[in-house]
Amino acid sequence: MWTLDKHRYDKLPYPTVVVVGGGFAGLEFIQRLAGKPYKVLLLDKQNHHCFQPLLYQVATASLGADSIGHPFRRTVGPMPNAAFRMAEVLRVVPERKRVETNVGDFAYDILVLALGSTTNFFGNRQMAEVAMQLKSISQALDIRSDFLQEFERALVLKEESDLKRCLNFVIVGAGPTGVELAGALAEIRRTVLRNEYREMASELMRIVLIDSNERVLKSFSEKSSANAERYLKQLHVELMLNKRVMSGDEDHITLDDGSALDTNTVIWAAGVKGVTLPGLETGLHERAGRYIVDRFSAIHGFNDVYALGDIALMEEPAYPRGHPQVATVAIQQGRHLAHNLLRALEKKALVPFSYRDKGSMAVIGRRKAVVDMGRWSFGGTVAWLMWMLVHVAQLVGFRNRAVVLFNWGWKYLSWRNTIRLIVRPYVRKGTAVARPFVAQE
Ligand SMILES: Cc1cc2nc3c(=O)[nH]c(=O)nc-3n(C[C@H](O)[C@H](O)[C@H](O)COP(=O)(O)OP(=O)(O)OC[C@H]3O[C@@H](n4cnc5c(N)ncnc54)[C@H](O)[C@@H]3O)c2cc1C
């Protein structure tokens, strides 16, 4: 007789593991439990996994949004012991072993939180109001529309000061995201603006990268920082180091030395903080915005609630202040917890987590990248090729890998960022109409 999968799933006689968040940690965890004697329920407010390391390429029109996203149902659908609900989790009620969401409550035997992180404005409310962010596909599409709209708008403006403000792009934070964005925008100025907006001098476009540290890529080796700085300067990105952004509004920002910069576009890439939920306050490290977990990923004070990835603050001798908030930590923690839950079923002793650092890399432009691997630091073409291989290999789904490789190949040969469509105009807060149509008389 024909039966619905839903019924089969509901009748499974296994403990229910509710996983909140299908990012790097959550998805890896779930995949490791495929076909195992646990009933897994994935809850995510989105219907897709997002490959955040390539968001900046969507924002700068090198890749389409669909090539870095992967629908959860493609992963969960074929798994007989898993289900997915698109739901935003609002609260955890540990005493009743339930999570409350915008579509109803769900009961759990084991709860795994892998909620990731959000932009940290370090209490600067003004900047939180005006700056753009890069944490999701929709925010990446906003940035893409914004810079394209500013280009179009600049062509119809009469006042030079207005025009310059339009073409002045400020990025706050010279970590990997800021550096990668700045490099990609600089390449757009060199190719797209110069060749296709010929009525306008491409030199009018400024890309300013601001950081309160004394060097770019502070978490990398000094050699990689120096290489990255050299590449950025070759691409005419203006660096403002040892400077802090204090305030800003729709058309300018001010810095801690009292100077001001006129700009319509500020992108904030200066920090992240964990996404936490009401209900588990005893396990929360408030200042870090992360849950304190032991080496088995259990949240302090709870033996059936675990935290993985960006939201987990786990101390190891080599990481006394917790692991870096990067994808490799999230993936390794997801895999490790699944492994331990399977060991628990067999009544085997649990294994404590140890992070294996595989290195860091950032790309600045065509044949310009930096890699730190153990004691080795190198840059240039080899680093660039390595960066591409590692990122393609980590993408979820064969189609995505093929599309990304094709797009990169095409871009390399044609020198063009092809995906430059304003399909969803970006409307700033407090602006009634999208900017390109507000031409000056
Ligand atoms: C622009 C950018 C570039 C990056 N580049 C790199 C890089 O090059 N290399 C690297 O290693 N790392 C990089 N990172 C960091 C890396 O992406 C994160 O460390 C990693 O995504 C963390 O994985 P996670 O599973 O903890 O969370 P995430 O991957 O962020 O997943 C969290 C999931 O939780 C869901 N969620 C959140 N709140 C709720 C809720 N209330 N209810 C339901 N679902 C919810 C979200 O929708 C999301 O799917 C980058 C990050 C960004 C933003």
PDBQT file of the ligand as one rigid body, heavy atoms in Angstrom, charges set to zero:
ROOT
HETATM    1  C1  LIG A 501      30.729  37.162   4.110  1.00  0.00    +0.000 C 
HETATM    2  C2  LIG A 501      31.327  35.997   4.881  1.00  0.00    +0.000 A 
HETATM    3  C3  LIG A 501      32.486  35.392   4.412  1.00  0.00    +0.000 A 
HETATM    4  C4  LIG A 501      33.047  34.323   5.127  1.00  0.00    +0.000 A 
HETATM    5  N1  LIG A 501      34.175  33.730   4.627  1.00  0.00    +0.000 NA
HETATM    6  C5  LIG A 501      34.689  32.640   5.247  1.00  0.00    +0.000 A 
HETATM    7  C6  LIG A 501      35.796  31.949   4.698  1.00  0.00    +0.000 A 
HETATM    8  O1  LIG A 501      36.335  32.328   3.650  1.00  0.00    +0.000 OA
HETATM    9  N2  LIG A 501      36.254  30.851   5.352  1.00  0.00    +0.000 N 
HETATM   10  C7  LIG A 501      35.656  30.402   6.515  1.00  0.00    +0.000 A 
HETATM   11  O2  LIG A 501      36.085  29.377   7.054  1.00  0.00    +0.000 OA
HETATM   12  N3  LIG A 501      34.624  31.038   7.057  1.00  0.00    +0.000 NA
HETATM   13  C8  LIG A 501      34.110  32.146   6.456  1.00  0.00    +0.000 A 
HETATM   14  N4  LIG A 501      33.034  32.802   6.999  1.00  0.00    +0.000 N 
HETATM   15  C9  LIG A 501      32.493  32.342   8.286  1.00  0.00    +0.000 C 
HETATM   16  C10 LIG A 501      31.622  31.127   8.110  1.00  0.00    +0.000 C 
HETATM   17  O3  LIG A 501      30.690  31.324   7.073  1.00  0.00    +0.000 OA
HETATM   18  C11 LIG A 501      30.908  30.854   9.425  1.00  0.00    +0.000 C 
HETATM   19  O4  LIG A 501      31.891  30.621  10.409  1.00  0.00    +0.000 OA
HETATM   20  C12 LIG A 501      30.003  29.630   9.306  1.00  0.00    +0.000 C 
HETATM   21  O5  LIG A 501      28.951  29.897   8.397  1.00  0.00    +0.000 OA
HETATM   22  C13 LIG A 501      29.430  29.241  10.662  1.00  0.00    +0.000 C 
HETATM   23  O6  LIG A 501      28.637  28.121  10.484  1.00  0.00    +0.000 OA
HETATM   24  P1  LIG A 501      27.405  27.872  11.434  1.00  0.00    +0.000 P 
HETATM   25  O7  LIG A 501      26.863  26.537  11.041  1.00  0.00    +0.000 OA
HETATM   26  O8  LIG A 501      27.799  28.100  12.848  1.00  0.00    +0.000 OA
HETATM   27  O9  LIG A 501      26.356  29.015  11.077  1.00  0.00    +0.000 OA
HETATM   28  P2  LIG A 501      25.738  29.480   9.677  1.00  0.00    +0.000 P 
HETATM   29  O10 LIG A 501      26.443  28.853   8.534  1.00  0.00    +0.000 OA
HETATM   30  O11 LIG A 501      25.682  30.960   9.735  1.00  0.00    +0.000 OA
HETATM   31  O12 LIG A 501      24.256  28.894   9.712  1.00  0.00    +0.000 OA
HETATM   32  C14 LIG A 501      23.308  29.334  10.643  1.00  0.00    +0.000 C 
HETATM   33  C15 LIG A 501      21.919  28.903  10.174  1.00  0.00    +0.000 C 
HETATM   34  O13 LIG A 501      20.993  29.166  11.231  1.00  0.00    +0.000 OA
HETATM   35  C16 LIG A 501      19.809  29.700  10.699  1.00  0.00    +0.000 C 
HETATM   36  N5  LIG A 501      19.141  30.476  11.765  1.00  0.00    +0.000 N 
HETATM   37  C17 LIG A 501      19.621  31.551  12.430  1.00  0.00    +0.000 A 
HETATM   38  N6  LIG A 501      18.752  31.965  13.360  1.00  0.00    +0.000 NA
HETATM   39  C18 LIG A 501      17.679  31.124  13.287  1.00  0.00    +0.000 A 
HETATM   40  C19 LIG A 501      16.461  31.012  14.011  1.00  0.00    +0.000 A 
HETATM   41  N7  LIG A 501      16.156  31.845  15.021  1.00  0.00    +0.000 N 
HETATM   42  N8  LIG A 501      15.603  30.052  13.674  1.00  0.00    +0.000 NA
HETATM   43  C20 LIG A 501      15.897  29.183  12.670  1.00  0.00    +0.000 A 
HETATM   44  N9  LIG A 501      17.040  29.218  11.961  1.00  0.00    +0.000 NA
HETATM   45  C21 LIG A 501      17.925  30.168  12.272  1.00  0.00    +0.000 A 
HETATM   46  C22 LIG A 501      20.281  30.547   9.531  1.00  0.00    +0.000 C 
HETATM   47  O14 LIG A 501      19.240  30.753   8.589  1.00  0.00    +0.000 OA
HETATM   48  C23 LIG A 501      21.418  29.688   8.968  1.00  0.00    +0.000 C 
HETATM   49  O15 LIG A 501      20.960  28.795   7.979  1.00  0.00    +0.000 OA
HETATM   50  C24 LIG A 501      32.444  33.866   6.315  1.00  0.00    +0.000 A 
HETATM   51  C25 LIG A 501      31.282  34.487   6.787  1.00  0.00    +0.000 A 
HETATM   52  C26 LIG A 501      30.720  35.541   6.068  1.00  0.00    +0.000 A 
HETATM   53  C27 LIG A 501      29.460  36.184   6.568  1.00  0.00    +0.000 C 
ENDROOT
TORSDOF 0
